[in-house]
Amino acid sequence: MDNKDRYLDLDGSSIYYEISGNLEGKPLLMLHGGLGSINELKVLHEYLAKKNLLISVDFRGHGKSPLGSRPLSYAQYQQDVQALLNHLGIEKCAIFGFSDGGIVGYRLAAIDPGRVSCLVTLGAQWRLESDDPAIELLNGLTADYWTARFADDVALYESINPQPDFPRLVDAVKKAWLDSSESGYPNHLVEQILCPMLVMRGEHDLLFSLGDALALKEKVPHCCTEDIPDTSHASHAESPELVSKKVQDFISSSVCHT
């Protein structure tokens, strides 16, 4: 089907979303990473659009969604996604989430278990322990650093966001990344996840360790893990065909339809 893009006015922001892919397919919610946008997952669309109805969302402040006045948190993202699914009349869907998008997927599957048929995450941490080496990295992150490293992504944001203010967005996202309260990482909530779940990570991902992935597997009854060889955090960008195949195989498998 032809892509349709729309906004949902919600709690001081307008959440931008796109609907694409197979109109007759089952819904697959695509959730991007922090400081990213819908655009970063479009590399997967050519592989996933044939069989699935793709619902792509820009988290508030990201892509084409204005930041608004509310603080950013994983709980806020999760509530925004739930509101969008309610708006679209989608009672149940599969989810693919990269990094922050996967964290939102964990929260949604735990808090609204009847809504999620199966969940696939990539590079998505589920806890932030006090000795996590990522804390120092995240604390030191600045808008200038991100712009120097991801100039094209920041230029896209500046060109499409209705109220662009990248330094303000970075500050807001950092607070979400470092949030140790109940509005942040799901932590023990993952034990409430009932749906089948595939947790993927890049073989060389420094932000989501193999140990953290295996610890998550121990807490979720229907969870399996897989490393994407020779890739780092953004495996979907480095190996899109392989990542897409693993997503499609999992959401099409009998384990996701029992």
Secondary structure, DSSP 4 states (H G I P E B T S, - for coil): ---EEEEEEETTEEEEEEEEE-TTSEEEEEE--TT--GGGGHHHHHHHTTTEEEEEEPPTTSTTS---SSPP-HHHHHHHHHHHHHHHT---EEEEEETHHHHHHHHHHHHSGGGEEEEEEES--S---TT-THHHHHHT--HHHHHHHSHHHHHHHHHH-SS--HHHHHHHHHHHHT--STTS--GGGGGG--S-EEEEEETT-SSS-HHHHHHHHHHSTTEEEEEETT--S-HHHHSHHHHHHHHHHHHHSGGGG-
